[in-house]
Amino acid sequence: RDSMSLSAEWCGVPPRAPPSRSLASRGSSAATGGRVAWRHPRAAAAASPRCRPSALEVVCARKPMRLSNNKKKAKQEAAKRGKNKGGGGGDGSMSPQQRVNAANHEARRWLGQHFLIDQSVILDAVAAADVRAGDRILEIGPGTGNLTVELLKAGATIDAVEKDRSLADKLQDTFRDEETLTVHQADFLKWDVRGAFRAASNSRGERSADVDDVDDVYEKDDAIDSRAKVVANIPYNITTDILKTLLPMGDTFGNMVFMFQEEVARRLIKDEAGNSDYRPMSVRVHYYSTPYYIRPVTAACFDPPPNVESCLIGFRPKRPEEYLPLNGTERQFFAFVQACFAQKRKMLKNNLKAVCDEETIAAAYEALGKPEKTRAQELTMPEYVRLFNFVRDRGQARAEALAAGQNVNAQKNVAASGDDAPDATLLKPTKKQRETSEKVRRATSRLVAQAVEGNRKEAAEQPRSFKSERASE
């Protein structure tokens, strides 16, 4: 009886004599799921004024089932889509929320789809990127086209890369009359962005070739940057991979505006020594660009809303000639930085033992003016560049001295023995030399493995892309 409840409702019945069953009998029958009709002597008749009073119908029913929050949310979203179902054009006549509803697309969480529906945030993103007529824009994950509409209104030429095939087809159909929009159905991490924007990167060189004074061309480009721009509401799970791809392209892109998770963005824009949030990615970001914070964005600005707070963040990539000089490749430098952050709780000198000897570490600390208890997060990006160059110079000098010393000793031993050719046993390295060589070999193996992994990703098969065409009349 605890799991069941009695609900009573009045219903009209023909006049009959009162039942002779007892109250206990009626209660037991109701508890077992039966239906008991009891005629109230003073109830008014519903069918005719001459009828005797109606009966009270006692029904045994189960408690109502409660839906989970996720099911309630799904039910509400389905109701919204059904209510606002219909097509729409690319003229921007609809609001962002109406455009999302009209797409009739269920957001796929595994793709990180959270559609931006706040018009003020969209306008702030376009304004922060300083989009003007004729600018070439890269948009990653256009979704239902809310940001695309405003970029088209600004007169930009857009390359939109969308991984979801369903959304890419709907964008093709919605903006079929827009000649300045090219939709690529592709995974951006496998898409040839350099090949697609090669013309933009070469435009500056072509203009300078026609002018005698190249310095004048550079001064004009500094005033009016002709490089392409990036404006995108990207999935949060691939933000690091996207930055690693786009930040080194300072010769192609002049400004980038992204939607980031608030916590990650705050961590990237900091360049303060001693901050616990300082990471290898922070060194990479400040080496290639100048980051800046734009504005916070609440979860209510998205449909469906994410579980984290967001923000707009911008990056102004540096041109290649503005990079700090390295005594090695950029890949080697960032592999060196990653090794320095291998164990953040340890002191930096303990992490450096994997790539160089103790004498080099002590000399590096003296050159930087840092104490021995310095940790990895206490060095800024320029200090990491100095440390990397010092270790590389010291290692090359020691390797050259070691090779020269081995040749001199071999010649002396040959002269003392009077033989024409040196004996292999005379060139046997010492224990310290073997340890140094082993450290260099391990560090080189790590760098080679990372280079091979990067080449494998670049050699992946490129997905198809297609361009929106004018519909035939």
Disulfide bonds with the S-S distance in Angstrom:
none
